[in-house]
Amino acid sequence: MKNRRGAWLFATWFGCGYSRFAPGTVGSLAAILIAWPLSRLGFGSLYFLILSLALLYPAIRAAGIVAVESGKKDPQIVVIDEVLGQWLTLAGALRFDLLTLALAFALFRLFDIWKPPPIRLIEQIPGGAGIVLDDMMAGAYGALVLFLVGWFNHQ
């Protein structure tokens, strides 16, 4: 029972998923609010890549537990996928300032909602893997665009 409670806490990103209004957006915003002080402490792109990959397996497990116990394929309360996808987007940042964080937030939300190929296919993977990996792909797209914007424009 204790493990299951921990899975629910982690999958909802410590309650963010229980937001009545746009829980996925709230999860993404929570990731940005954590990223800002971490970036001030010296966390750069590589750290956000490592952080998102290090939490990937626990996120998949937790999302799968919540999906099974809630009886829903992709429960709206699961927002750990948005957190990891948002941090993966930040892995494409060449610098960390408020403009970059705002752009990373907007890019990730755009790709997460739009779901360009192959995100819809990835979303069909059963269990926690499908819940989390589609947002990781959205994060990868966001990272690529953020990198290109930084490389060509935002110096």
C-alpha positions, 0 to 999 in steps of 0.5 A: 500500500505504501508503494502505491501511495508513493506512486500516486504522489509521484505520478501526480507530481505531489498533487499538481495533477489534482488541479481542476484547471488544466492539470497538464499545464500545471505540471509543466509550470511546476517543472519550470518553477523548479527549473528556474532556481536549479538553473541559478545554481548552475544546472545546465542543459545536460543536467536537465537531460540527465534529470529527465532520463533518470526519472523516466523509469520511475515515472513509467512505473508510477503512471502505470500503477495510477492508470491501472488503479484508476481504470483509465488509459491515460488519467488526467491526474498523471502529470509526471509525464509533463514534468519530464517532457518539460525538463527534456525541452530544457535540455535544448536550451543554450542559456537559462533566462526567463525568456528561455524558460517561457519559450521552453514552456510554450514549445513543450505545451504546443508539441504536447497538445498538437502531437505531431507524428510520431507522438500519436503512435507513441501514445498508443503504447500500453500502460505507463510507457505510452503515458510518459513516452509521448510527452518525452517525444514532445519534449524532444521536439521542444528541445530541438526547436529551443536549441535552434532558436538559441543557436540562430537567434537568442544569444 
